[in-house]
Amino acid sequence: LGVRVVTSGDVRDLSVRCVHVAPRYVVVNSMTDRSILVKQADSSSGTALELAPERQMSFKWWQVDLPKMLQVRLHDAGWCWSGHLAVDRVVGDSVCQVFQETE
């Protein structure tokens, strides 16, 4: 979880505090030679984030009206998005299938 404490806009009243708590996930690309794209399930492909080989990044939910699940695909032409990955139920490593489009 990400936690942030913010004082009120009026610095004279330091007794008012806001606490922001946001779930945070780390996505890891353990492949050595291929980048992946990661997005919130059911969001547009334009919102996808690229993750280079052997890199990791934090991920947060951008759209509150969409499922809190991930979709991934290889960052090469012709690859389809995976099914929905429920990351809140994952313990340890998780594996998913992605398919290459056929002509």
N, C-alpha and C positions, 0 to 999 in steps of 0.2 A: 504494500500500500504506500502511496505517496501522501504525506501529511505536510500541510503548510499552515502556519499560524499568521494571521494578518491583523494588524491593529486597525481600528476604525479610521475613517477619513479625517476625523478631527483629532489631531495629535494631542490636544489638551486633555482629552478624555481617554486615558490609557487603560481604563477599566473595561472597555468594550473590545472584544476579540472575536474574530471569525476563524473557525477551523475548517479547512478544506481537506477532505479525505477523498482520494481518487485511487481506484484500483489500477495497478500498473503491471504489465507483463514484459518479459524479455523474450524476444524471438531470436533464435540462433540458427544461422546457416552453416552447418558443419561440412558442407560439400567443399571440395578444394578447387573446383574449376568452373562452377556455374553460379550465377546470381539468381535470386528468386524475387518474386513480387509478393507482397503481403497486403491484404486489405481486410476491412471489416466485412463480414458476410453480407451479401445482397447490396453492397454499395457499388457505385460505378467504378469501372476500371481506372478512371482518371484519379481516383483517390488512393491508388495503390502506392506503397513505398517500396523502393528497391533495396535489397539487402545483398551486399557483395559476398563472395565466397569467404568462408572462415571469419565472418563478422557477426556481431550481435547488435540489437537495438531494442530500446524500450518501445512499448506499444500501448496506446490508450484508445478508448472508444471515442470516435469522432461524432457519430450520429446516435443520439439516445433512442431514436425511434426504430432502430434496426437491431437484429439479434446480436447479442454479445458473443459472437463467434468469429473465427478467422477463416479466410480462404487464402490459399497459396497457389502459385504456379511458377514454372521456370520462366526466366526472363529471356526466352528465345521465342522466335516466331513459331506459331503453330501449336502452342501448348494451351490446354484448357485449364480453367480454375478447378481447384479441388472441391470436394464437398465441404460442408460446414464443420469446423473443428471447435469443439466446446473446450476452450482452454482452461476454464474454471474447474474442470474435472480431471485434468491431467496431473499425474504424479510421475515425475521423472521424464524420460524421453517419450515422444509420441511420433508415430509414423502415419503418413497419409499417402494416398495414390493420386497422381496427376496423369492425365492422358494426353497423348499427342493427337492432334486432329488428323484424320485420314482423308485422302482425296478420293 
